[in-house]
Amino acid sequence: MKHLLIAGCGDLGTALAQRMLARGWHVTGLRRNPAKLPSGVAPLTADLCQDQQPVDWPAKVDFVVYCPAAGKRDGELYQQLYVSGLQRVLDWLRAAGQRPEYLLQVSSTGVYAQQAGEWVTENSPALAASETAQALIAAEDVALRSGIPASVVRLAGIYGPGRNRLIEAVRQGVNIPAEPAQYSNRIHRDDAASLLEHLLLQAKDDELLAPCYLGVDDEPAPLHEVCTWLAEQLGTQLDPQGKPLGRAGSKRCSNELARDSGWEPEYPSYREGYAALLGA
């Protein structure tokens, strides 16, 4: 039985844990408050921003997924959680004499600075200058230089159950200009979990993985188009005098590499994903 450690086992980690449990894996979920973990996930209480290694560290770790959530955009917090936190987990593994078979480090398409609707792939330069983006890039470097076989998974904006920010903004009459087109990228929470599941299974079967994957759906779309469609479903309309959404950047991220590896999203565009949310 393979043993998976999910460090930062929140919403996404929990969705992944349930998938791996269904495949017969043993799953340990590391988080500050393990009381929220679902049945079947072995709890591991730890703070990724503190150096002390958990006393009940698992005796066996075959795979690691590092996927904490900062909760707010703060450069110092990102440095502590994503860079130093990952290094702490690697140190804890070494202290236990463990070298996992594979490490997946969850990052973000926010590392890209493209703003003119360019197509972005894993080979595009990741040059975003914000403190949070720089911390994520540094964390990717920690993962890829860890001495453990590793891949970075850059996820776009995750939406899904409990992640209704865009729906609520449209319901309140947000202002989204049609021009210039502001391309946005997203992935449903369940598709993000299925991509991580897919890559773990490939690693288990000794398939050769790329160092980086983009986790996005099939259809980058102008934000005005997405919000107009949502407004139609909600029976409302966008408000030209309403509050701007406050998004920056415009790029089109490609999932071609992930798809070429055999992964397919259940929600290939915003329409299927948000329709499922609205239906629920």
DRENGU-886889 format. One record per residue (C-alpha): residue number from 1; residue in one letter; x, y, z. Coordinates in pm, 1 decimal. Example, Ala and Ser with C-alpha at 12.3 -4.5 7.8 and 13.67 -1.06 7.14 Angstrom:
// residues 2
@pos->1 | code->A | x->1230.0 | y->-450.0 | z->780.0
@pos->2 | code->S | x->1367.0 | y->-106.0 | z->714.0
END
This chain:
// residues 280
@pos->1 | code->M | x->0.0 | y->0.0 | z->0.0
@pos->2 | code->K | x->141.5 | y->336.7 | z->-102.6
@pos->3 | code->H | x->156.0 | y->607.7 | z->162.5
@pos->4 | code->L | x->82.1 | y->965.2 | z->57.7
@pos->5 | code->L | x->159.5 | y->1265.8 | z->277.0
@pos->6 | code->I | x->-43.9 | y->1575.5 | z->188.8
@pos->7 | code->A | x->122.0 | y->1875.2 | z->353.6
@pos->8 | code->G | x->-132.0 | y->2154.2 | z->382.6
@pos->9 | code->C | x->-436.1 | y->1927.0 | z->354.3
@pos->10 | code->G | x->-709.2 | y->2187.8 | z->308.9
@pos->11 | code->D | x->-987.4 | y->2198.4 | z->52.2
@pos->12 | code->L | x->-781.5 | y->2080.0 | z->-244.9
@pos->13 | code->G | x->-575.8 | y->1837.1 | z->-38.7
@pos->14 | code->T | x->-890.4 | y->1685.0 | z->108.1
@pos->15 | code->A | x->-1041.5 | y->1633.3 | z->-238.4
@pos->16 | code->L | x->-718.2 | y->1460.6 | z->-344.4
@pos->17 | code->A | x->-707.1 | y->1253.6 | z->-25.4
@pos->18 | code->Q | x->-1054.3 | y->1113.9 | z->-89.5
@pos->19 | code->R | x->-954.2 | y->1012.6 | z->-441.4
@pos->20 | code->M | x->-642.1 | y->833.1 | z->-323.7
@pos->21 | code->L | x->-824.4 | y->661.8 | z->-38.4
@pos->22 | code->A | x->-1069.4 | y->525.1 | z->-296.7
@pos->23 | code->R | x->-769.4 | y->374.9 | z->-477.1
@pos->24 | code->G | x->-655.6 | y->195.6 | z->-164.2
@pos->25 | code->W | x->-370.6 | y->428.8 | z->-70.3
@pos->26 | code->H | x->-288.6 | y->522.4 | z->286.2
@pos->27 | code->V | x->-314.2 | y->900.9 | z->323.2
@pos->28 | code->T | x->-180.0 | y->1126.5 | z->597.5
@pos->29 | code->G | x->-308.8 | y->1483.4 | z->607.2
@pos->30 | code->L | x->-86.0 | y->1746.5 | z->767.8
@pos->31 | code->R | x->-257.0 | y->2062.2 | z->888.3
@pos->32 | code->R | x->-278.7 | y->2282.9 | z->1195.8
@pos->33 | code->N | x->-630.2 | y->2163.1 | z->1278.1
@pos->34 | code->P | x->-669.6 | y->1800.5 | z->1167.8
@pos->35 | code->A | x->-1020.0 | y->1778.4 | z->1318.6
@pos->36 | code->K | x->-1154.7 | y->1890.2 | z->979.8
@pos->37 | code->L | x->-998.8 | y->1598.8 | z->790.5
@pos->38 | code->P | x->-1240.5 | y->1344.0 | z->644.0
@pos->39 | code->S | x->-1273.7 | y->992.7 | z->776.9
@pos->40 | code->G | x->-996.2 | y->763.9 | z->661.3
@pos->41 | code->V | x->-724.2 | y->1030.0 | z->646.0
@pos->42 | code->A | x->-459.7 | y->984.2 | z->915.2
@pos->43 | code->P | x->-423.9 | y->1318.6 | z->1096.8
@pos->44 | code->L | x->-87.8 | y->1486.1 | z->1147.4
@pos->45 | code->T | x->-91.4 | y->1808.1 | z->1349.7
@pos->46 | code->A | x->175.4 | y->2055.5 | z->1241.6
@pos->47 | code->D | x->231.5 | y->2420.3 | z->1161.7
@pos->48 | code->L | x->429.9 | y->2460.4 | z->840.3
@pos->49 | code->C | x->555.0 | y->2796.8 | z->967.3
@pos->50 | code->Q | x->712.6 | y->2641.9 | z->1279.5
@pos->51 | code->D | x->1033.9 | y->2437.4 | z->1287.9
@pos->52 | code->Q | x->930.3 | y->2171.6 | z->1539.3
@pos->53 | code->Q | x->879.8 | y->1835.3 | z->1371.3
@pos->54 | code->P | x->555.0 | y->1656.2 | z->1460.7
@pos->55 | code->V | x->616.2 | y->1385.4 | z->1720.9
@pos->56 | code->D | x->386.2 | y->1141.1 | z->1537.7
@pos->57 | code->W | x->561.8 | y->1169.7 | z->1201.5
@pos->58 | code->P | x->458.4 | y->871.2 | z->983.3
@pos->59 | code->A | x->699.0 | y->576.5 | z->964.7
@pos->60 | code->K | x->661.3 | y->553.0 | z->586.8
@pos->61 | code->V | x->617.8 | y->823.1 | z->322.1
@pos->62 | code->D | x->618.5 | y->717.1 | z->-42.9
@pos->63 | code->F | x->475.1 | y->1031.3 | z->-204.3
@pos->64 | code->V | x->437.7 | y->1393.4 | z->-95.3
@pos->65 | code->V | x->199.9 | y->1659.9 | z->-222.1
@pos->66 | code->Y | x->277.9 | y->2007.1 | z->-90.1
@pos->67 | code->C | x->-35.7 | y->2220.7 | z->-126.3
@pos->68 | code->P | x->-89.6 | y->2469.7 | z->158.7
@pos->69 | code->A | x->-311.6 | y->2776.7 | z->116.1
@pos->70 | code->A | x->-197.7 | y->3114.7 | z->244.4
@pos->71 | code->G | x->-544.5 | y->3267.4 | z->262.7
@pos->72 | code->K | x->-418.8 | y->3614.6 | z->174.1
@pos->73 | code->R | x->-163.4 | y->3770.9 | z->-58.4
@pos->74 | code->D | x->124.6 | y->3868.0 | z->165.7
@pos->75 | code->G | x->486.6 | y->3838.6 | z->56.3
@pos->76 | code->E | x->625.8 | y->3752.7 | z->398.7
@pos->77 | code->L | x->357.8 | y->3490.9 | z->460.4
@pos->78 | code->Y | x->420.3 | y->3335.1 | z->117.0
@pos->79 | code->Q | x->792.4 | y->3315.6 | z->193.1
@pos->80 | code->Q | x->726.6 | y->3148.4 | z->528.5
@pos->81 | code->L | x->458.2 | y->2908.3 | z->407.2
@pos->82 | code->Y | x->561.9 | y->2811.8 | z->56.0
@pos->83 | code->V | x->941.2 | y->2839.8 | z->66.4
@pos->84 | code->S | x->1041.9 | y->2782.8 | z->428.8
@pos->85 | code->G | x->745.2 | y->2552.0 | z->489.5
@pos->86 | code->L | x->842.9 | y->2321.3 | z->205.4
@pos->87 | code->Q | x->1202.9 | y->2322.6 | z->325.8
@pos->88 | code->R | x->1080.0 | y->2224.7 | z->673.9
@pos->89 | code->V | x->891.2 | y->1924.8 | z->534.7
@pos->90 | code->L | x->1199.9 | y->1818.8 | z->340.1
@pos->91 | code->D | x->1408.0 | y->1851.7 | z->658.8
@pos->92 | code->W | x->1154.3 | y->1644.7 | z->853.0
@pos->93 | code->L | x->1172.0 | y->1374.8 | z->586.5
@pos->94 | code->R | x->1552.3 | y->1369.5 | z->605.2
@pos->95 | code->A | x->1544.4 | y->1357.1 | z->984.9
@pos->96 | code->A | x->1322.1 | y->1049.8 | z->958.3
@pos->97 | code->G | x->1560.6 | y->890.5 | z->707.7
@pos->98 | code->Q | x->1297.4 | y->903.0 | z->432.1
@pos->99 | code->R | x->1336.5 | y->969.7 | z->60.6
@pos->100 | code->P | x->992.6 | y->959.7 | z->-104.4
@pos->101 | code->E | x->947.2 | y->827.5 | z->-455.7
@pos->102 | code->Y | x->799.4 | y->1156.0 | z->-579.0
@pos->103 | code->L | x->708.7 | y->1509.3 | z->-474.5
@pos->104 | code->L | x->437.5 | y->1726.1 | z->-628.1
@pos->105 | code->Q | x->458.2 | y->2093.1 | z->-535.6
@pos->106 | code->V | x->142.9 | y->2293.3 | z->-606.6
@pos->107 | code->S | x->217.3 | y->2639.3 | z->-740.9
@pos->108 | code->S | x->23.1 | y->2899.2 | z->-939.2
@pos->109 | code->T | x->-5.1 | y->3042.4 | z->-1289.1
@pos->110 | code->G | x->38.5 | y->3374.7 | z->-1105.9
@pos->111 | code->V | x->413.0 | y->3330.6 | z->-1162.3
@pos->112 | code->Y | x->359.4 | y->3446.8 | z->-1522.1
@pos->113 | code->A | x->373.4 | y->3818.7 | z->-1597.7
@pos->114 | code->Q | x->218.2 | y->3809.6 | z->-1946.4
@pos->115 | code->Q | x->-54.6 | y->4075.2 | z->-1981.1
@pos->116 | code->A | x->-147.4 | y->4096.9 | z->-2349.5
@pos->117 | code->G | x->-349.6 | y->3779.2 | z->-2396.6
@pos->118 | code->E | x->-42.9 | y->3572.4 | z->-2490.9
@pos->119 | code->W | x->-59.7 | y->3194.5 | z->-2488.7
@pos->120 | code->V | x->142.1 | y->3055.5 | z->-2198.7
@pos->121 | code->T | x->291.9 | y->2708.0 | z->-2165.6
@pos->122 | code->E | x->524.4 | y->2539.2 | z->-1920.5
@pos->123 | code->N | x->815.8 | y->2675.2 | z->-2126.2
@pos->124 | code->S | x->704.7 | y->3038.2 | z->-2110.0
@pos->125 | code->P | x->917.4 | y->3265.6 | z->-1890.3
@pos->126 | code->A | x->782.8 | y->3298.1 | z->-1535.7
@pos->127 | code->L | x->882.3 | y->3656.1 | z->-1456.8
@pos->128 | code->A | x->604.8 | y->3801.0 | z->-1240.6
@pos->129 | code->A | x->763.5 | y->4057.7 | z->-1012.0
@pos->130 | code->S | x->526.1 | y->4059.7 | z->-713.5
@pos->131 | code->E | x->657.7 | y->3936.8 | z->-378.8
@pos->132 | code->T | x->405.9 | y->3652.9 | z->-374.4
@pos->133 | code->A | x->501.6 | y->3535.7 | z->-725.4
@pos->134 | code->Q | x->870.4 | y->3553.5 | z->-639.5
@pos->135 | code->A | x->807.3 | y->3338.9 | z->-330.9
@pos->136 | code->L | x->623.0 | y->3079.5 | z->-539.8
@pos->137 | code->I | x->907.1 | y->3069.0 | z->-792.2
@pos->138 | code->A | x->1154.9 | y->3022.1 | z->-508.0
@pos->139 | code->A | x->939.9 | y->2739.2 | z->-366.9
@pos->140 | code->E | x->937.0 | y->2568.2 | z->-706.0
@pos->141 | code->D | x->1316.7 | y->2584.2 | z->-704.0
@pos->142 | code->V | x->1326.4 | y->2424.9 | z->-358.3
@pos->143 | code->A | x->1108.8 | y->2138.4 | z->-482.6
@pos->144 | code->L | x->1300.5 | y->2076.0 | z->-803.6
@pos->145 | code->R | x->1637.9 | y->2088.5 | z->-624.1
@pos->146 | code->S | x->1525.5 | y->1877.7 | z->-327.4
@pos->147 | code->G | x->1701.1 | y->1559.3 | z->-434.0
@pos->148 | code->I | x->1359.4 | y->1392.5 | z->-459.4
@pos->149 | code->P | x->1208.5 | y->1336.2 | z->-806.3
@pos->150 | code->A | x->962.0 | y->1623.4 | z->-833.8
@pos->151 | code->S | x->718.7 | y->1813.8 | z->-1051.9
@pos->152 | code->V | x->563.1 | y->2155.3 | z->-1007.0
@pos->153 | code->V | x->190.8 | y->2192.1 | z->-1083.2
@pos->154 | code->R | x->91.9 | y->2551.2 | z->-1159.6
@pos->155 | code->L | x->-282.1 | y->2582.2 | z->-1103.5
@pos->156 | code->A | x->-497.3 | y->2866.5 | z->-1234.8
@pos->157 | code->G | x->-778.9 | y->3022.5 | z->-1032.1
@pos->158 | code->I | x->-948.6 | y->2737.3 | z->-847.1
@pos->159 | code->Y | x->-1325.6 | y->2748.1 | z->-819.0
@pos->160 | code->G | x->-1578.6 | y->2495.7 | z->-696.7
@pos->161 | code->P | x->-1786.1 | y->2413.5 | z->-388.0
@pos->162 | code->G | x->-1742.2 | y->2693.9 | z->-136.9
@pos->163 | code->R | x->-1542.9 | y->2903.7 | z->-384.8
@pos->164 | code->N | x->-1815.9 | y->3132.2 | z->-514.6
@pos->165 | code->R | x->-1640.4 | y->3469.1 | z->-518.5
@pos->166 | code->L | x->-1701.6 | y->3535.2 | z->-888.5
@pos->167 | code->I | x->-2066.0 | y->3426.3 | z->-867.3
@pos->168 | code->E | x->-2126.3 | y->3662.7 | z->-576.7
@pos->169 | code->A | x->-1947.6 | y->3948.0 | z->-753.2
@pos->170 | code->V | x->-2170.0 | y->3904.6 | z->-1059.1
@pos->171 | code->R | x->-2480.4 | y->3880.7 | z->-842.8
@pos->172 | code->Q | x->-2387.3 | y->4217.5 | z->-688.3
@pos->173 | code->G | x->-2343.9 | y->4382.5 | z->-1029.0
@pos->174 | code->V | x->-1971.6 | y->4389.0 | z->-1090.7
@pos->175 | code->N | x->-1821.5 | y->4609.2 | z->-1363.8
@pos->176 | code->I | x->-1614.3 | y->4415.5 | z->-1621.2
@pos->177 | code->P | x->-1516.0 | y->4612.3 | z->-1935.0
@pos->178 | code->A | x->-1544.5 | y->4419.1 | z->-2261.2
@pos->179 | code->E | x->-1240.7 | y->4591.8 | z->-2411.6
@pos->180 | code->P | x->-957.2 | y->4536.6 | z->-2397.0
@pos->181 | code->A | x->-1021.6 | y->4164.3 | z->-2354.0
@pos->182 | code->Q | x->-892.3 | y->4046.0 | z->-2017.6
@pos->183 | code->Y | x->-826.5 | y->3673.8 | z->-2052.3
@pos->184 | code->S | x->-872.4 | y->3464.1 | z->-1741.9
@pos->185 | code->N | x->-782.7 | y->3104.7 | z->-1660.2
@pos->186 | code->R | x->-940.4 | y->2868.1 | z->-1413.7
@pos->187 | code->I | x->-975.1 | y->2508.8 | z->-1302.5
@pos->188 | code->H | x->-1251.1 | y->2339.5 | z->-1104.6
@pos->189 | code->R | x->-1136.4 | y->2213.5 | z->-764.5
@pos->190 | code->D | x->-1225.0 | y->1856.2 | z->-859.6
@pos->191 | code->D | x->-1023.5 | y->1878.7 | z->-1182.0
@pos->192 | code->A | x->-724.1 | y->2015.8 | z->-990.1
@pos->193 | code->A | x->-748.9 | y->1714.0 | z->-757.1
@pos->194 | code->S | x->-786.3 | y->1474.5 | z->-1050.7
@pos->195 | code->L | x->-473.2 | y->1616.5 | z->-1215.3
@pos->196 | code->L | x->-271.3 | y->1561.0 | z->-898.2
@pos->197 | code->E | x->-418.4 | y->1210.0 | z->-872.5
@pos->198 | code->H | x->-324.9 | y->1140.7 | z->-1235.3
@pos->199 | code->L | x->34.7 | y->1254.2 | z->-1184.3
@pos->200 | code->L | x->71.4 | y->1049.5 | z->-863.7
@pos->201 | code->L | x->-47.5 | y->737.3 | z->-1043.5
@pos->202 | code->Q | x->194.4 | y->802.6 | z->-1327.5
@pos->203 | code->A | x->479.4 | y->846.3 | z->-1079.9
@pos->204 | code->K | x->380.5 | y->522.6 | z->-906.1
@pos->205 | code->D | x->401.1 | y->343.3 | z->-1240.7
@pos->206 | code->D | x->748.0 | y->493.3 | z->-1306.3
@pos->207 | code->E | x->626.6 | y->705.0 | z->-1595.7
@pos->208 | code->L | x->858.5 | y->991.3 | z->-1685.9
@pos->209 | code->L | x->699.3 | y->1315.5 | z->-1566.3
@pos->210 | code->A | x->779.9 | y->1666.1 | z->-1682.1
@pos->211 | code->P | x->923.0 | y->1911.7 | z->-1427.6
@pos->212 | code->C | x->620.7 | y->2141.2 | z->-1466.5
@pos->213 | code->Y | x->251.8 | y->2115.0 | z->-1560.2
@pos->214 | code->L | x->-15.5 | y->2381.0 | z->-1602.8
@pos->215 | code->G | x->-342.2 | y->2290.0 | z->-1432.1
@pos->216 | code->V | x->-610.7 | y->2476.1 | z->-1626.0
@pos->217 | code->D | x->-927.1 | y->2389.8 | z->-1816.8
@pos->218 | code->D | x->-949.6 | y->2376.0 | z->-2196.2
@pos->219 | code->E | x->-1079.9 | y->2726.2 | z->-2255.4
@pos->220 | code->P | x->-915.4 | y->3045.6 | z->-2135.7
@pos->221 | code->A | x->-1186.5 | y->3308.7 | z->-2175.7
@pos->222 | code->P | x->-1227.6 | y->3685.9 | z->-2152.3
@pos->223 | code->L | x->-1350.6 | y->3773.4 | z->-1804.8
@pos->224 | code->H | x->-1630.1 | y->3985.8 | z->-1952.7
@pos->225 | code->E | x->-1758.2 | y->3680.2 | z->-2140.9
@pos->226 | code->V | x->-1748.9 | y->3463.1 | z->-1828.0
@pos->227 | code->C | x->-1927.3 | y->3721.4 | z->-1615.7
@pos->228 | code->T | x->-2187.0 | y->3797.2 | z->-1884.4
@pos->229 | code->W | x->-2268.0 | y->3425.6 | z->-1905.8
@pos->230 | code->L | x->-2293.3 | y->3402.4 | z->-1526.2
@pos->231 | code->A | x->-2521.6 | y->3705.5 | z->-1516.1
@pos->232 | code->E | x->-2754.1 | y->3539.1 | z->-1769.0
@pos->233 | code->Q | x->-2769.6 | y->3223.9 | z->-1556.2
@pos->234 | code->L | x->-2841.7 | y->3431.0 | z->-1245.4
@pos->235 | code->G | x->-3108.1 | y->3644.1 | z->-1415.7
@pos->236 | code->T | x->-2915.4 | y->3964.2 | z->-1361.0
@pos->237 | code->Q | x->-2676.4 | y->4183.3 | z->-1558.9
@pos->238 | code->L | x->-2340.1 | y->4347.9 | z->-1522.2
@pos->239 | code->D | x->-2338.1 | y->4705.6 | z->-1397.3
@pos->240 | code->P | x->-2121.6 | y->4952.7 | z->-1596.4
@pos->241 | code->Q | x->-2118.7 | y->5170.7 | z->-1283.8
@pos->242 | code->G | x->-2050.7 | y->4880.6 | z->-1050.0
@pos->243 | code->K | x->-1737.4 | y->4797.7 | z->-854.7
@pos->244 | code->P | x->-1445.8 | y->4668.5 | z->-1067.4
@pos->245 | code->L | x->-1332.5 | y->4315.4 | z->-994.7
@pos->246 | code->G | x->-975.9 | y->4425.6 | z->-932.8
@pos->247 | code->R | x->-797.3 | y->4165.8 | z->-1143.7
@pos->248 | code->A | x->-467.5 | y->4225.4 | z->-1320.3
@pos->249 | code->G | x->-299.3 | y->4054.8 | z->-1613.8
@pos->250 | code->S | x->-432.0 | y->3883.1 | z->-1922.7
@pos->251 | code->K | x->-293.4 | y->3555.0 | z->-2050.7
@pos->252 | code->R | x->-413.7 | y->3227.9 | z->-2199.1
@pos->253 | code->C | x->-269.9 | y->2921.6 | z->-2027.6
@pos->254 | code->S | x->-252.2 | y->2595.3 | z->-2221.3
@pos->255 | code->N | x->-319.9 | y->2253.2 | z->-2067.7
@pos->256 | code->E | x->-179.9 | y->2069.3 | z->-2371.3
@pos->257 | code->L | x->104.1 | y->1903.3 | z->-2179.7
@pos->258 | code->A | x->-126.5 | y->1773.4 | z->-1906.0
@pos->259 | code->R | x->-372.7 | y->1647.3 | z->-2166.0
@pos->260 | code->D | x->-94.1 | y->1479.9 | z->-2363.5
@pos->261 | code->S | x->-7.5 | y->1285.2 | z->-2047.9
@pos->262 | code->G | x->-358.0 | y->1134.7 | z->-2047.6
@pos->263 | code->W | x->-543.6 | y->1368.8 | z->-1813.5
@pos->264 | code->E | x->-882.9 | y->1512.7 | z->-1909.8
@pos->265 | code->P | x->-1082.2 | y->1771.6 | z->-1714.4
@pos->266 | code->E | x->-1436.6 | y->1682.0 | z->-1614.7
@pos->267 | code->Y | x->-1525.8 | y->2050.8 | z->-1653.7
@pos->268 | code->P | x->-1354.2 | y->2158.6 | z->-1979.7
@pos->269 | code->S | x->-1475.5 | y->2519.2 | z->-1960.0
@pos->270 | code->Y | x->-1629.8 | y->2767.6 | z->-1720.1
@pos->271 | code->R | x->-1975.8 | y->2681.6 | z->-1854.3
@pos->272 | code->E | x->-1976.3 | y->2319.8 | z->-1735.1
@pos->273 | code->G | x->-1806.1 | y->2403.3 | z->-1407.4
@pos->274 | code->Y | x->-2022.2 | y->2697.5 | z->-1306.3
@pos->275 | code->A | x->-2338.3 | y->2523.2 | z->-1429.9
@pos->276 | code->A | x->-2265.0 | y->2242.0 | z->-1184.5
@pos->277 | code->L | x->-2213.1 | y->2494.8 | z->-904.0
@pos->278 | code->L | x->-2531.5 | y->2684.8 | z->-981.6
@pos->279 | code->G | x->-2725.0 | y->2360.6 | z->-1011.7
@pos->280 | code->A | x->-2606.6 | y->2256.2 | z->-665.1
END
